[in-house]
Amino acid sequence: MKFINTLILGFIVVVTGKFLYEKENQPSVNERLISQFDKYDIIKRNSWKKDNIVDGVQVYSIRKDYTLFQSLWHLGKDKANVMVLTEGKEVKIDAAFALSQCNQLAIVVTDDDTPTIRDAVFSVFQNALAAGKDEEGVLRASGDVGGKPYSIFVRTIGSVLTFSCSIETV
């Protein structure tokens, strides 16, 4: 009987140890997203900068500079964001570029590069541009993209026209 008890205890220790080891080695949501940004060839894995740790979650960010635009990407505790900064001189071109960045954000977070995702982002984007400015002077809209809450804000900060897209990651 002692042998059986020892065998059962050993089995419990091994299974518990394996479970805890696997749990510790699971990538975080943000680490998984960084892999997906790399997978979709949007932002390379080693380009991300580690920021603060918020409620036990490592936050990451990156700034990408283009000829006429800049985009700021942020992976936070429960959300991923991209903010596109433009000169605001060619609003149609600025909006088209911002829409492409917002699409990339949604594709990565949902891990789904289909017309359904792009159409959902376009719909929210279009609603934001059609909305009247609120008391803060912001055009805003939100909706559902791939089963996740998605928000878009358009505002002018100084002379910079900004488009901000945000999607929940959990």
C-alpha positions as CSV (number, residue, x, y, z in Angstrom):
1,M,0.0,0.0,0.0
2,K,2.9,2.4,0.7
3,F,4.2,1.8,-2.8
4,I,0.9,2.8,-4.3
5,N,0.6,5.9,-2.1
6,T,4.2,6.9,-3.1
7,L,3.4,6.3,-6.8
8,I,0.2,8.4,-6.6
9,L,2.0,11.2,-4.8
10,G,4.8,11.2,-7.4
11,F,2.2,11.3,-10.2
12,I,0.5,14.3,-8.6
13,V,3.8,16.1,-8.1
14,V,4.8,15.5,-11.8
15,V,1.4,16.6,-13.2
16,T,1.3,19.7,-11.0
17,G,4.9,20.7,-11.9
18,K,4.2,20.2,-15.6
19,F,1.0,22.4,-15.3
20,L,2.8,25.2,-13.5
21,Y,5.8,25.0,-15.9
22,E,3.6,25.3,-19.0
23,K,1.6,28.1,-17.4
24,E,4.8,30.1,-16.7
25,N,6.1,29.6,-20.2
26,Q,2.9,30.7,-22.0
27,P,3.5,33.9,-24.0
28,S,1.5,36.9,-22.7
29,V,-1.2,38.5,-24.9
30,N,1.2,41.3,-25.9
31,E,4.0,38.8,-26.8
32,R,1.5,36.9,-28.9
33,L,0.5,40.1,-30.6
34,I,4.1,41.0,-31.3
35,S,4.5,37.6,-33.0
36,Q,1.5,38.3,-35.1
37,F,2.7,41.7,-36.1
38,D,5.9,39.9,-37.3
39,K,3.8,37.2,-39.0
40,Y,1.8,39.7,-41.0
41,D,5.1,41.6,-41.8
42,I,3.8,44.8,-40.2
43,I,6.3,45.4,-37.4
44,K,9.3,43.2,-36.8
45,R,9.5,41.4,-33.5
46,N,12.7,43.0,-32.3
47,S,11.5,46.6,-33.2
48,W,9.2,46.9,-30.2
49,K,10.3,48.9,-27.1
50,K,9.4,47.7,-23.6
51,D,7.7,50.3,-21.6
52,N,6.3,50.1,-18.0
53,I,4.7,47.1,-16.5
54,V,1.0,47.8,-15.7
55,D,-0.9,45.5,-13.4
56,G,1.7,42.7,-14.1
57,V,1.5,43.2,-17.9
58,Q,4.5,44.3,-19.9
59,V,3.5,47.3,-22.1
60,Y,5.2,47.7,-25.5
61,S,5.4,50.6,-28.0
62,I,7.0,51.7,-31.3
63,R,7.1,54.8,-33.4
64,K,7.2,54.4,-37.2
65,D,8.2,57.3,-39.4
66,Y,7.0,57.6,-43.0
67,T,7.6,60.3,-45.5
68,L,4.4,62.3,-44.7
69,F,3.1,60.4,-41.7
70,Q,4.0,59.0,-38.3
71,S,2.3,56.2,-36.5
72,L,2.6,55.4,-32.8
73,W,1.7,51.8,-31.9
74,H,1.0,50.7,-28.3
75,L,0.2,47.3,-26.7
76,G,-1.2,48.0,-23.3
77,K,-2.9,46.0,-20.5
78,D,-6.2,45.2,-22.3
79,K,-6.0,47.2,-25.5
80,A,-3.9,47.7,-28.6
81,N,-3.7,51.2,-30.2
82,V,-2.3,53.0,-33.2
83,M,-2.2,56.7,-33.5
84,V,-1.5,58.2,-37.0
85,L,-0.1,61.7,-37.1
86,T,-0.6,63.7,-40.3
87,E,-0.1,67.3,-41.5
88,G,-3.8,67.5,-42.3
89,K,-3.1,69.1,-45.7
90,E,-4.5,66.2,-47.9
91,V,-7.3,64.9,-45.7
92,K,-8.4,62.2,-48.2
93,I,-4.8,60.8,-48.4
94,D,-4.4,61.1,-44.6
95,A,-7.6,59.3,-44.0
96,A,-6.7,56.5,-46.5
97,F,-3.3,56.0,-44.8
98,A,-4.9,56.0,-41.3
99,L,-7.5,53.5,-42.5
100,S,-4.7,51.1,-43.7
101,Q,-3.0,51.4,-40.2
102,C,-6.3,50.8,-38.4
103,N,-6.9,47.7,-40.6
104,Q,-3.5,46.3,-39.8
105,L,-4.2,46.7,-36.1
106,A,-7.5,44.8,-36.4
107,I,-6.0,42.1,-38.5
108,V,-3.2,41.5,-36.0
109,V,-5.4,41.5,-32.9
110,T,-8.1,39.2,-34.5
111,D,-5.5,37.2,-36.4
112,D,-7.9,37.3,-39.3
113,D,-7.0,38.9,-42.7
114,T,-10.3,38.7,-44.4
115,P,-12.7,41.2,-46.1
116,T,-15.0,40.8,-43.1
117,I,-12.5,42.4,-40.8
118,R,-11.6,45.1,-43.3
119,D,-15.3,45.9,-43.9
120,A,-16.0,46.2,-40.2
121,V,-13.0,48.6,-39.7
122,F,-14.1,50.6,-42.7
123,S,-17.6,50.9,-41.3
124,V,-16.4,52.2,-37.9
125,F,-14.0,54.5,-39.6
126,Q,-16.7,55.9,-41.9
127,N,-19.0,56.4,-38.9
128,A,-16.3,58.4,-37.2
129,L,-15.7,60.6,-40.2
130,A,-19.5,61.2,-40.6
131,A,-20.1,61.9,-36.9
132,G,-20.4,65.4,-35.7
133,K,-17.6,66.7,-33.4
134,D,-18.3,66.3,-29.7
135,E,-17.8,69.0,-27.1
136,E,-14.1,68.2,-27.1
137,G,-13.9,68.7,-30.9
138,V,-13.4,65.0,-31.6
139,L,-15.0,62.8,-34.2
140,R,-15.5,59.4,-32.7
141,A,-17.2,56.1,-33.4
142,S,-17.1,52.6,-32.0
143,G,-18.3,49.2,-33.1
144,D,-17.5,45.5,-33.2
145,V,-14.6,44.1,-35.2
146,G,-14.0,40.4,-35.1
147,G,-16.0,40.1,-31.9
148,K,-13.9,42.7,-30.2
149,P,-14.8,46.3,-29.2
150,Y,-13.1,48.7,-31.6
151,S,-13.0,52.6,-31.4
152,I,-11.8,55.3,-33.7
153,F,-11.1,59.0,-32.8
154,V,-10.2,61.8,-35.2
155,R,-9.0,65.1,-33.8
156,T,-6.7,68.0,-34.5
157,I,-4.0,68.6,-31.9
158,G,-2.4,72.0,-32.8
159,S,-1.8,71.7,-36.5
160,V,-1.6,67.9,-36.5
161,L,-4.6,65.8,-37.7
162,T,-4.6,62.6,-35.7
163,F,-6.5,59.3,-36.2
164,S,-6.5,56.9,-33.2
165,C,-7.7,53.4,-33.4
166,S,-8.1,51.1,-30.4
167,I,-9.2,47.5,-30.0
168,E,-9.5,45.3,-26.9
169,T,-7.1,42.4,-26.8
170,V,-8.7,40.3,-24.1
